[in-house]
Amino acid sequence: MTTTAANTHSSHHLSPAFPGRAPWGTAGKLRAWQQGAMEKYIQEQPRDFLAVATPGAGKTTFALTLASWLLHHHVVQQVTVVAPTEHLKKQWAEAAARIGIKLDPEYSAGPLGKEYHGVAVTYAGVGVRPMLHRNRVEQRKTLVILDEIHHAGDSKSWGEACLEAFEPATRRLALTGTPFRSDTNPIPFVAYEEGNDGIRRSAADYTYGYGSALGDGVVRPVIFLSYSGNMRWRTKAGDEIAARLGEPMTKDAVSQAWRTALDPRGEWMPSVLRAADQRLTEVRKAIPDAGALVIASDQDSARSYAKLIREITGSKATLVLSDDSGASERIDEFSHNTDRWMVAVRMVSEGVDVPRLAVGVYATTISTPLFFAQAVGRFVRSRRRGETASVFLPTVPDLLTFANEMEVERDHALDKPKKESEEDPYAESEKEMEEANREQDEDTGEQDTLPFEALESDAVFDRVLYDGAEFGMQAHPGSEEEQDYLGIPGLLEPDQVQLLLQKRQARQISHSRKKPDDEADLLELPAERRPVVTHKELLELRKQLNTMVGAYVHQSGKPHGVIHTELRRVCGGPPSAEATAGQLRQRIAKVQEWATRMR
């Protein structure tokens, strides 16, 4: 290694947030977590090290600082970076070059040029030629950096290839920024420890979560703006169904209502895009180059959303389709200009660094915690203290749960308790994960065979979620009440966000009380009193009601059917299979009341 490159390990040469700018108070030194992770590594000198750090915290900086230190102290002689995508491979090479480490992102075979300190490759590339990379690490002492290590479990062949290629490596540094995979494929070079429940979970050597990063001002606070609305669609059998987003319904109905909302021909998407554009205008008063991103499910939708944005704003949106050869260049161009909008199909969900993104629209039906965390991670990178991020969501129970659990740390579990009749919340996510992380986004024709047809939709501002709490009452798009939330300043400290949201909600409630009853055409209740119930919770409530009725049968001697009929007569509402969460809770309370009286 050259003297110049060797000297670059000293932290004052390394911006803690490159390739973006460092946030307030951190310039000229490593962030505390990066320094802490470095010190732990240097003290222990492990062969394998797993660092879990929230998106936007600076994993690249930590890894390259460590690489520089290991090269300088002759612990290793070369570096191999393994990244999920071609775009990220190039991004790693550019970031490394800034501190004097030269990585070849175009390497395919044969000897490496003497000017390089190593290579940047993809997991797919390693999967094709594992022995090529094994020979390289056997010839010289190598540090292997495995970026977003969960991708090594994307397929059995990738995991096996990584194991074969990098088993002889001198040092291995694994990085991830999001909850681990929902399957039980072991991830190479990750240690697992058995908990008291007998389940083996991944053990990180250093963890820096979103909550800690938010407290340190390293990431932005995220304000989630959720929109409900009435949906109408036709099933494959020809039945027309109407439902409101956020109301308790079956899993299939949730899925079809959600897809109906995202249909560009309805009114929901145009209303939400208009609201998001207004939010962007407000944010740009404090952050002039702030950008917005729509994450779309497929290419046709992405093109339609880009067209809607042009109609709404009068300006063209940058369109990024993952099988388009110019996709990486368009992302780079957008990250350096001041254009307002970008629309992308999935590929911007992980690792792509556009620090100016501050407003997002989650317009995809992917509902895994991993993908959601990756998507939100595109908006949280802080460049200066006080920047906020705003993400627009449909009122779908799973998404609201993820939004409320932003600070929850998740480890990868190798074992899952399997019970008959118990619905595994992760059961369907593996297929979605494969879809979400597929590098190519070819049209599969699935859209032509959907078992329903979206007919119409409208949008209603539903609530704001922030730091695990919910605020706001329902409001029509364009109303003064909606503007109250869209107009929150773009520069705020996390505690100021909370205070301001509480004030806005109090003002909304005050306005509502002054209105005549006949003007209250929306549900006039604060968000915390309008719980969004998941399909699983609804099943639990039905189960609880049936258990209570069963106990009362023995106590009263009356048949099940008679008790259920009496409950409906007293409490009102449909049969329990169609009853809402509130109606089920009311019936449970009534049975308890009857049982208490008989004692």
Phi, psi and omega per residue, in radians:
M1 nan 2.426 -3.126
T2 -1.204 2.760 3.130
T3 -1.041 -0.737 -3.125
T4 -1.027 -0.840 -3.130
A5 -1.137 -0.671 -3.116
A6 -1.104 -0.647 -3.105
N7 -1.276 -0.280 -3.056
T8 -1.250 -0.099 3.137
H9 -1.204 -0.339 -3.135
S10 -1.157 2.327 -2.896
S11 -1.131 -0.419 -3.073
H12 -1.236 -0.185 3.081
H13 -1.540 -0.083 -2.930
L14 -2.125 1.944 3.057
S15 -1.101 2.288 -3.063
P16 -1.191 -0.125 -3.114
A17 -2.226 0.276 -3.104
F18 -1.057 2.567 0.148
P19 -1.451 0.055 3.034
G20 -1.596 -3.126 3.111
R21 -1.471 2.650 3.117
A22 -1.272 2.521 3.060
P23 -1.240 2.920 -3.087
W24 -0.922 2.362 3.016
G25 1.498 -0.051 -3.078
T26 -2.027 -0.118 -3.054
A27 -1.047 2.472 3.040
G28 1.495 0.021 3.108
K29 -2.690 2.852 3.054
L30 -1.233 2.622 3.022
R31 -1.158 2.793 -3.071
A32 -1.017 -0.734 -3.106
W33 -1.184 -0.672 3.131
Q34 -1.114 -0.756 3.111
Q35 -1.101 -0.761 3.141
G36 -1.091 -0.757 3.125
A37 -1.157 -0.702 3.088
M38 -1.037 -0.839 -3.093
E39 -1.100 -0.712 3.127
K40 -1.109 -0.745 -3.127
Y41 -1.115 -0.849 -3.074
I42 -1.116 -0.626 -3.141
Q43 -1.209 -0.738 -3.046
E44 -1.588 -0.462 -3.132
Q45 0.856 0.928 -3.100
P46 -1.361 2.738 3.040
R47 -1.302 -0.690 3.109
D48 -2.047 2.399 -3.123
F49 -2.495 2.193 3.113
L50 -1.928 2.050 3.096
A51 -1.905 2.116 3.078
V52 -1.886 2.005 -3.132
A53 -2.393 2.398 -3.064
T54 -1.016 2.571 3.110
P55 -0.914 2.401 3.121
G56 1.558 -0.060 -3.072
A57 -1.426 -0.353 3.116
G58 1.866 0.800 3.103
K59 -1.147 -0.660 -3.132
T60 -1.052 -0.777 3.137
T61 -1.053 -0.835 3.136
F62 -1.026 -0.840 -3.068
A63 -1.108 -0.753 -3.101
L64 -1.299 -0.544 3.037
T65 -1.106 -0.759 3.127
L66 -1.158 -0.730 3.107
A67 -1.026 -0.766 3.139
S68 -1.079 -0.730 3.141
W69 -1.114 -0.771 -3.112
L70 -1.174 -0.649 3.073
L71 -1.168 -0.776 -3.099
H72 -1.087 -0.661 -3.116
H73 -1.629 0.245 3.038
H74 1.006 0.417 3.036
V75 -1.230 -0.648 3.054
V76 -2.261 2.836 3.141
Q77 -1.966 -0.284 -3.137
Q78 -2.663 2.902 -3.078
V79 -2.240 2.395 2.968
T80 -2.122 2.158 3.060
V81 -1.841 2.249 3.077
V82 -1.953 2.111 -3.063
A83 -2.116 2.785 -3.110
P84 -1.190 -0.584 -3.016
T85 -2.339 2.872 3.080
E86 -1.034 -0.729 -3.109
H87 -1.083 -0.777 -3.108
L88 -1.214 -0.567 3.092
K89 -1.027 -0.793 3.124
K90 -1.187 -0.647 -3.140
Q91 -1.105 -0.714 3.089
W92 -1.079 -0.756 -3.126
A93 -1.097 -0.714 3.125
E94 -1.145 -0.747 -3.138
A95 -1.132 -0.723 -3.136
A96 -1.133 -0.671 -3.121
A97 -1.062 -0.518 -3.107
R98 -1.172 -0.358 3.105
I99 -2.014 0.345 3.000
G100 1.532 0.153 3.065
I101 -1.757 2.057 -3.088
K102 -1.712 2.016 3.109
L103 -1.969 2.411 3.113
D104 -1.585 1.916 -3.127
P105 -1.445 -0.125 -3.104
E106 -1.817 0.102 -3.063
Y107 -1.051 2.364 3.102
S108 -2.259 -0.625 -3.140
A109 -2.976 2.963 3.042
G110 1.390 -3.064 -3.118
P111 -1.206 2.599 -3.134
L112 -1.574 2.481 3.099
G113 -0.985 2.520 -3.057
K114 -1.130 -0.339 -3.117
E115 -1.345 -0.206 -3.075
Y116 -1.647 2.578 3.037
H117 -1.704 -0.039 -3.137
G118 2.856 -2.880 -3.051
V119 -2.279 2.760 2.975
A120 -2.098 2.143 -3.070
V121 -2.307 3.019 3.098
T122 -1.840 2.821 3.064
Y123 -1.038 -0.670 3.135
A124 -1.107 -0.704 3.123
G125 -1.098 -0.718 3.095
V126 -1.150 -0.671 -3.140
G127 -1.066 -0.572 -3.120
V128 -1.323 -0.708 -3.070
R129 -2.351 1.199 -3.108
P130 -1.112 -0.623 -3.091
M131 -1.182 -0.556 3.082
L132 -1.011 -0.797 -3.097
H133 -1.322 -0.555 3.072
R134 -1.105 -0.765 3.117
N135 -1.045 -0.677 -3.121
R136 -1.144 -0.760 -3.100
V137 -1.325 -0.376 3.077
E138 -1.334 -0.500 -3.086
Q139 -1.333 -0.614 -3.110
R140 -2.411 2.615 3.113
K141 -1.065 2.126 -2.961
T142 -2.179 2.409 2.888
L143 -1.685 2.172 3.049
V144 -1.850 2.128 3.068
I145 -1.781 2.030 -3.122
L146 -1.791 1.714 -3.077
D147 -1.374 2.374 -3.095
E148 0.844 1.108 -2.984
I149 -0.996 -0.406 -3.128
H150 -1.045 -0.348 3.121
H151 -1.187 -0.352 3.100
A152 -1.170 -0.242 3.081
G153 -1.770 0.115 -3.095
D154 -1.044 -0.622 3.051
S155 -2.570 2.723 -3.111
K156 -1.026 -0.686 -3.088
S157 -1.130 -0.663 3.128
W158 -1.146 -0.757 3.132
G159 -1.091 -0.797 -3.136
E160 -1.134 -0.668 -3.140
A161 -1.133 -0.745 3.119
C162 -1.092 -0.719 3.135
L163 -1.095 -0.800 -3.127
E164 -1.162 -0.748 -3.049
A165 -1.249 -0.694 -2.929
F166 -2.000 0.155 3.090
E167 -1.032 -0.643 -3.137
P168 -1.433 -0.012 -3.035
A169 -1.047 2.553 3.130
T170 -1.181 -0.800 3.127
R171 -2.401 2.534 3.087
R172 -2.301 2.215 3.109
L173 -2.018 2.000 3.135
A174 -1.761 2.372 -3.115
L175 -2.188 2.513 2.940
T176 -2.674 2.647 -3.113
G177 -2.112 0.007 -3.021
T178 -2.356 2.895 3.100
P179 -0.925 2.568 -3.084
F180 -1.259 3.065 -3.083
R181 -1.049 2.724 3.136
S182 -1.641 -0.100 3.102
D183 -1.559 -3.064 -3.123
T184 -2.014 0.438 3.041
N185 -1.279 2.152 3.099
P186 -1.110 2.496 -3.134
I187 -1.709 2.275 -3.089
P188 -1.013 2.489 3.026
F189 1.157 0.246 3.066
V190 -1.840 2.309 3.122
A191 -1.481 2.487 3.115
Y192 -2.108 2.415 3.107
E193 -2.146 2.452 -3.122
E194 -1.460 2.267 3.116
G195 -1.537 -3.140 3.132
N196 -1.074 -0.427 -3.126
D197 -1.506 0.080 3.120
G198 1.435 0.040 -3.135
I199 -1.662 2.279 3.107
R200 -1.492 2.234 -3.127
R201 -2.194 2.659 3.140
S202 -1.079 2.489 -3.133
A203 -2.016 1.964 3.130
A204 -1.426 2.558 3.067
D205 -1.448 -0.469 3.085
Y206 -2.624 2.273 -3.124
T207 -2.180 2.318 3.079
Y208 -2.334 1.712 -3.016
G209 -1.469 3.004 -3.112
Y210 -1.053 -0.703 -3.127
G211 -1.046 -0.788 3.122
S212 -1.138 -0.758 -3.114
A213 -1.121 -0.644 3.117
L214 -1.140 -0.760 3.119
G215 -1.078 -0.556 -3.129
D216 -1.499 -0.067 -3.111
G217 1.314 0.272 -3.113
V218 -1.431 -0.549 3.090
V219 -2.128 2.849 -3.131
R220 -1.474 2.609 2.925
P221 -1.215 2.473 -3.117
V222 -1.873 2.167 3.045
I223 -1.753 2.072 3.093
F224 -1.679 2.206 3.090
L225 -1.919 2.014 -3.023
S226 -1.820 2.397 -3.122
Y227 -2.111 2.256 3.081
S228 -1.723 -2.732 3.097
G229 2.503 2.911 -3.136
N230 -1.593 2.284 -3.123
M231 -2.061 2.540 3.073
R232 -2.410 2.266 -3.128
W233 -2.537 2.884 3.128
R234 -1.980 2.258 -3.137
T235 -1.363 3.014 3.124
K236 -1.070 -0.540 -3.139
A237 -1.353 -0.087 3.108
G238 1.661 0.008 3.114
D239 -1.360 2.418 3.036
E240 -1.630 2.279 -3.111
I241 -2.162 2.419 3.057
A242 -2.121 2.417 3.123
A243 -2.719 2.817 3.131
R244 -1.894 2.257 3.106
L245 -0.957 2.311 3.112
G246 1.734 -0.308 3.090
E247 -1.336 2.554 3.105
P248 -1.070 2.248 3.105
M249 -2.725 3.004 -3.119
T250 -1.141 2.865 -3.111
K251 -1.041 -0.767 3.137
D252 -1.096 -0.731 -3.129
A253 -1.155 -0.693 3.078
V254 -1.015 -0.819 -3.115
S255 -1.058 -0.777 -3.090
Q256 -1.275 -0.636 3.075
A257 -1.135 -0.709 3.131
W258 -1.086 -0.807 3.139
R259 -1.149 -0.608 3.103
T260 -1.100 -0.721 3.114
A261 -1.052 -0.704 -3.059
L262 -1.407 -0.108 3.120
D263 -1.133 2.105 -3.080
P264 -1.122 -0.255 -3.114
R265 -1.470 -0.223 3.112
G266 -1.479 -2.998 -3.130
E267 -1.679 -0.261 -3.056
W268 -1.122 -0.920 -3.097
M269 -1.081 -0.831 3.104
P270 -1.013 -0.700 -3.133
S271 -1.125 -0.749 -3.110
V272 -1.237 -0.671 3.100
L273 -1.135 -0.675 3.092
R274 -1.093 -0.768 3.138
A275 -1.116 -0.741 -3.134
A276 -1.133 -0.639 3.115
D277 -1.188 -0.649 3.057
Q278 -1.111 -0.725 3.106
R279 -1.075 -0.731 3.128
L280 -1.069 -0.723 3.115
T281 -1.042 -0.744 3.120
E282 -1.120 -0.782 -3.115
V283 -1.116 -0.643 -3.092
R284 -1.221 -0.249 3.046
K285 -1.114 -0.561 3.141
A286 -1.796 -0.506 -3.126
I287 -2.180 1.511 -2.958
P288 -0.997 -0.491 -3.095
D289 -1.729 0.180 -3.096
A290 -0.955 2.434 3.137
G291 -2.114 2.893 -3.139
A292 -2.231 2.635 -3.094
L293 -2.361 2.312 2.961
V294 -1.783 2.185 3.056
I295 -1.724 1.938 -3.020
A296 -1.754 2.821 -3.128
S297 -1.405 -0.640 -3.036
D298 -2.626 2.982 -3.038
Q299 -1.134 -0.743 -3.118
D300 -1.065 -0.792 3.117
S301 -1.088 -0.748 -3.119
A302 -1.016 -0.768 3.132
R303 -1.114 -0.722 3.136
S304 -1.149 -0.692 3.122
Y305 -1.134 -0.693 3.115
A306 -1.081 -0.680 3.117
K307 -1.145 -0.754 3.104
L308 -1.050 -0.743 -3.133
I309 -1.082 -0.706 3.108
R310 -1.099 -0.720 3.138
E311 -1.165 -0.654 -3.090
I312 -1.326 -0.724 -2.986
T313 -1.811 -0.349 -3.055
G314 1.413 -0.011 -3.140
S315 -2.094 2.654 -3.107
K316 -1.370 2.447 3.056
A317 -1.640 2.547 3.038
T318 -1.300 2.162 -3.085
L319 -1.845 2.169 -3.088
V320 -2.109 1.945 3.087
L321 -1.950 2.281 -2.917
S322 -1.182 -0.356 3.108
D323 -1.651 0.177 3.122
D324 -1.549 2.228 -3.058
S325 -1.075 -0.414 -3.114
G326 -1.660 0.217 -3.038
A327 -1.054 -0.828 -3.113
S328 -1.070 -0.728 -3.129
E329 -1.124 -0.667 -3.137
R330 -1.177 -0.675 3.095
I331 -1.111 -0.787 3.122
D332 -1.040 -0.793 -3.119
E333 -1.082 -0.776 -3.135
F334 -1.122 -0.653 -3.101
S335 -1.159 -0.396 -3.085
H336 -1.829 -0.179 3.118
N337 -1.737 -2.928 -3.126
T338 -2.103 0.390 3.107
D339 -1.066 2.701 -3.032
R340 -1.403 -0.815 -2.896
W341 -2.178 2.503 2.953
M342 -2.290 2.463 3.055
V343 -2.111 2.271 -3.080
A344 -2.415 2.650 3.051
V345 -1.733 1.778 2.982
R346 1.038 -0.727 -2.888
M347 -1.127 -0.259 3.120
V348 -1.565 0.156 -3.057
S349 -1.312 -0.301 -3.062
E350 -2.544 2.295 2.909
G351 1.328 -0.406 -3.118
V352 -1.238 2.255 -2.947
D353 -1.812 1.760 3.028
V354 -2.210 1.434 -2.980
P355 -1.027 -0.358 -3.088
R356 -1.421 -0.114 3.094
L357 -1.132 2.133 -3.094
A358 -2.254 -0.240 -3.141
V359 -2.271 2.323 -3.133
G360 -2.306 2.640 3.018
V361 -2.152 2.048 -3.123
Y362 -1.513 1.605 -3.041
A363 -1.959 0.787 3.096
T364 -2.294 2.711 -3.139
T365 -1.684 0.236 3.078
I366 -1.279 2.221 -3.004
S367 -2.210 0.633 3.054
T368 -1.621 2.563 3.112
P369 -1.062 -0.583 -3.134
L370 -1.116 -0.891 -3.104
F371 -1.116 -0.727 -3.138
F372 -1.040 -0.804 -3.137
A373 -1.106 -0.696 3.105
Q374 -1.094 -0.770 -3.108
A375 -1.099 -0.853 -3.139
V376 -1.125 -0.526 3.110
G377 -1.036 -0.340 3.125
R378 -1.233 -0.285 -3.006
F379 -1.937 -0.083 -2.964
V380 -1.661 -0.154 -3.078
R381 -1.138 2.113 -3.078
S382 -1.602 2.367 3.080
R383 -1.868 -0.547 3.017
R384 -2.565 2.725 -3.027
R385 -1.065 2.400 3.043
G386 1.719 -0.177 3.107
E387 -1.156 2.413 3.079
T388 -1.965 2.741 3.042
A389 -2.023 2.526 3.133
S390 -2.233 2.191 3.140
V391 -2.152 2.195 -3.126
F392 -1.636 2.290 -3.056
L393 -2.297 2.663 2.887
P394 -1.311 2.623 3.113
T395 -1.320 1.418 3.120
V396 -2.048 2.228 -3.017
P397 -0.858 -0.814 -3.113
D398 -1.043 -0.783 -3.099
L399 -1.135 -0.709 3.132
L400 -1.164 -0.601 3.073
T401 -1.110 -0.817 3.124
F402 -1.063 -0.745 -3.125
A403 -1.072 -0.671 -3.135
N404 -1.339 -0.205 -3.103
E405 -1.980 0.500 -3.102
M406 -0.906 -0.573 -3.030
E407 -1.622 -0.008 -3.093
V408 -1.283 2.251 3.077
E409 -1.499 2.383 3.077
R410 -2.188 2.365 3.039
D411 -1.832 2.841 3.129
H412 -1.455 2.104 3.137
A413 -1.656 2.259 3.108
L414 -1.427 -0.465 -3.100
D415 -2.080 2.448 3.077
K416 -2.173 2.284 3.086
P417 -1.137 2.195 -3.127
K418 -1.888 2.130 3.106
K419 -2.172 2.434 3.029
E420 -1.056 2.505 3.044
S421 1.268 -0.180 3.135
E422 -1.609 2.260 -3.110
E423 -1.350 2.140 3.131
D424 -1.422 2.055 -3.086
P425 -1.124 -0.262 -3.126
Y426 -1.807 0.035 -2.969
A427 -0.991 -0.710 -3.030
E428 -1.633 -0.031 -2.956
S429 -1.371 -0.298 -3.092
E430 -1.152 -0.742 3.118
K431 -1.085 -0.745 3.129
E432 -1.105 -0.666 3.135
M433 -1.087 -0.745 3.127
E434 -1.064 -0.752 3.113
E435 -1.084 -0.812 -3.026
A436 -1.138 -0.589 -3.028
N437 -1.787 0.105 3.101
R438 -1.167 2.256 -3.066
E439 -1.255 -0.687 3.107
Q440 -1.571 2.503 -3.085
D441 -2.132 1.045 -3.095
E442 -1.207 2.651 3.069
D443 -1.265 2.185 -3.066
T444 -1.726 -0.146 -3.095
G445 1.407 0.057 -3.110
E446 -1.039 -0.628 -3.068
Q447 -1.069 -0.454 -3.114
D448 -1.346 -0.326 -3.050
T449 -1.978 0.352 3.139
L450 -1.078 2.455 -3.063
P451 -1.397 0.389 3.105
F452 -2.769 2.935 3.110
E453 -2.263 2.142 3.107
A454 -1.220 2.296 -3.121
L455 -1.862 -0.920 3.106
E456 -2.780 2.786 3.135
S457 -2.668 2.678 2.945
D458 -2.374 2.950 -3.061
A459 -2.091 2.539 3.046
V460 -2.369 2.231 3.026
F461 -1.059 2.231 -2.991
D462 -1.903 -0.906 -3.090
R463 -2.952 2.895 2.999
V464 -2.002 2.321 3.074
L465 -1.948 2.262 3.124
Y466 -2.639 2.209 3.050
D467 0.940 0.746 3.076
G468 1.393 -0.040 -3.140
A469 -1.967 2.768 -3.117
E470 -2.136 2.443 -3.053
F471 -2.342 2.735 2.956
G472 1.739 2.691 3.020
M473 -1.978 2.801 -3.086
Q474 -1.100 2.539 -3.108
A475 -2.618 2.622 3.098
H476 -1.289 2.563 3.034
P477 -0.993 2.382 3.136
G478 1.516 -0.123 -3.112
S479 -1.342 2.857 3.123
E480 -1.073 -0.638 -3.129
E481 -1.133 -0.729 3.109
E482 -1.136 -0.744 -3.119
Q483 -1.034 -0.560 3.110
D484 -0.940 -0.687 -3.095
Y485 -1.530 -0.630 3.109
L486 -1.169 -0.426 -3.068
G487 -1.601 0.194 3.090
I488 -1.086 2.313 -3.096
P489 -0.964 2.615 -3.120
G490 -1.393 -0.275 3.091
L491 -2.020 1.927 -3.129
L492 -2.657 2.528 2.980
E493 -1.301 2.675 -3.107
P494 -0.916 -0.728 -3.123
D495 -1.239 -0.473 3.090
Q496 -1.211 -0.625 3.116
V497 -1.028 -0.858 -3.126
Q498 -1.006 -0.835 -3.093
L499 -1.091 -0.771 -3.102
L500 -1.147 -0.719 3.123
L501 -1.109 -0.696 3.095
Q502 -1.080 -0.728 3.133
K503 -1.138 -0.749 -3.125
R504 -1.102 -0.717 -3.139
Q505 -1.156 -0.734 3.138
A506 -1.042 -0.694 3.137
R507 -1.154 -0.715 3.125
Q508 -1.070 -0.793 -3.130
I509 -1.092 -0.715 3.132
S510 -1.083 -0.782 3.113
H511 -1.069 -0.748 -3.080
S512 -1.057 -0.701 -3.094
R513 -1.156 -0.432 -3.109
K514 -1.464 -0.242 -3.097
K515 -1.353 2.533 2.987
P516 -1.119 2.584 -3.089
D517 -0.982 -0.612 -3.076
D518 -1.255 -0.158 3.090
E519 -1.612 -0.178 -3.078
A520 -1.443 1.356 -3.081
D521 -1.525 -0.073 3.069
L522 -2.032 2.863 -3.115
L523 -1.150 1.929 -3.031
E524 -1.587 1.095 3.097
L525 -2.322 2.462 3.077
P526 -1.086 2.686 -3.038
A527 -0.967 -0.689 -3.071
E528 -1.171 -0.288 3.090
R529 -1.751 0.126 3.083
R530 -2.113 1.189 -3.042
P531 -1.122 2.412 3.057
V532 -1.565 2.096 -3.001
V533 -1.774 2.292 3.103
T534 -1.377 2.842 3.110
H535 -1.034 -0.668 -3.121
K536 -1.140 -0.736 3.124
E537 -1.122 -0.634 3.117
L538 -1.117 -0.732 3.091
L539 -1.059 -0.733 -3.140
E540 -1.089 -0.724 3.135
L541 -1.127 -0.718 3.107
R542 -1.100 -0.725 3.141
K543 -1.094 -0.750 -3.140
Q544 -1.102 -0.744 3.137
L545 -1.089 -0.785 -3.125
N546 -1.115 -0.645 3.099
T547 -1.119 -0.779 -3.140
M548 -1.113 -0.734 3.124
V549 -1.120 -0.739 3.120
G550 -1.012 -0.753 3.124
A551 -1.145 -0.668 -3.105
Y552 -1.250 -0.490 3.081
V553 -1.018 -0.834 -3.134
H554 -1.139 -0.609 -3.083
Q555 -1.315 -0.700 -3.014
S556 -1.709 -0.405 -3.086
G557 1.421 0.027 3.139
K558 -1.509 2.622 3.096
P559 -1.208 2.752 3.121
H560 -0.916 -0.890 -3.051
G561 -1.030 -0.676 3.142
V562 -1.119 -0.741 -3.117
I563 -1.154 -0.766 3.133
H564 -1.090 -0.723 3.126
T565 -1.102 -0.743 3.138
E566 -1.118 -0.703 3.108
L567 -1.066 -0.742 3.131
R568 -1.142 -0.680 -3.123
R569 -1.135 -0.749 -3.077
V570 -1.337 -0.760 -3.032
C571 -1.645 -0.345 -3.092
G572 1.457 2.990 3.057
G573 1.700 3.031 -3.066
P574 -1.388 -3.139 3.031
P575 -0.989 2.740 -3.012
S576 -1.051 -0.490 3.125
A577 -1.134 -0.395 -3.126
E578 -1.978 -0.011 -3.071
A579 -1.256 2.641 3.088
T580 -1.366 2.964 3.133
A581 -1.038 -0.752 -3.129
G582 -1.087 -0.725 3.138
Q583 -1.157 -0.688 3.120
L584 -1.141 -0.747 3.125
R585 -1.090 -0.697 3.137
Q586 -1.076 -0.737 -3.138
R587 -1.196 -0.673 3.100
I588 -1.057 -0.788 3.137
A589 -1.096 -0.656 -3.103
K590 -1.190 -0.744 3.115
V591 -1.092 -0.738 3.105
Q592 -1.033 -0.721 3.139
E593 -1.091 -0.785 3.122
W594 -1.084 -0.770 -3.093
A595 -1.122 -0.670 -3.133
T596 -1.140 -0.689 -3.129
R597 -1.117 -0.554 -3.063
M598 -1.402 -0.231 -3.089
R599 -1.227 nan nan
